[in-house]
Amino acid sequence: MNKQHHSNDLRRATANRLLGLLLLAGLGLGSGAALAAGGSDLLSVDINVKDKAALQRGVRTFNDYCLGCHGADYMRYKRIASDLGYAEDQVETRLLPPGREMADALKSAITPEDAQELFGAVPPNLSLSARSRGADWLYTYMLAFYPDDTTASGWNNLVFPNAAMPHAMWELQGIQEQADAHDSADDGGDHGHADITDSFELVEAGLQSPEEYRQTVKDLVTFMVYLSEPAQLKRAAIGPWAILFLVLFSVLAWVLKKEYWRDVH
Ligand code: HEC
């Protein structure tokens, strides 16, 4: 009997250790892309998906700079209007491409075949990117483009090396080059450790200042986080009511219990 227990414990311990290893491996894979990029970490960004103004700025950037190549096929213009607090005619004038309806999904302007031919890769549907890549990854990705004449697009990216995507927002950010990629890794960034963008130097100013561009990217990522799970806005709104219901129901149940047990005692 004891022996049986013992071997069960052993098995459990081994299983736990295996689980731990798997988790570690998962974490390792997740950060591998960033680590491959010169030992730097991803930047971290605080996303507030309830910030309607940020969402509205984000959807405009997404519309102007991403939809040309990417689609967000699970989202419709109509839903954007209601979730982001836009009037429908605002969406129509500001976002809706000619020939599209409010009930249409956010389709990319380019066909997959044309994209394959032009870029050598099909730009993926971005509906779920914030979930598959995470907000920090997206944020850092948009800050990590630099020119590279050895690639087909003329651009490269520290977070996603050799991606087929050109820098879509270079006019806003300007052009940054890698100053000295090798000795910048340990000089400590804003967050007390190496910042992946530390190795960059702006060689051509963009339409926006570096701070403005970071804000543009943050708003864009906020929109993409919403896009990856539109229901989170509603869910957050329902939460307090659900808790209120539970509290009221508990009181009711307690009163009822007292009432029933009065005769028994
Ligand atoms: C000129 C076309 C083009 C534009 C504009 C463009 N992209 Fe891309 N994007 C691509 C291509 C092509 C890929 C595929 C890269 C690869 O797999 O090598 C890609 C890949 C990506 C990926 C990586 C997807 C993944 O998880 O592997 C993300 C995220 C992304 N784009 C976001 C954006 C955002 C956000 C914008 C707007 C600011 C944008 N893209 C604008 C062409 C474009």
Residues whose N, C-alpha, C, O or C-beta is under 5 A from the ligand:
A	BS01	HEC	Y65 C66 G68 C69 F119 A121 V122 P123 P124 S129 N162 A163 A164 M165 A168
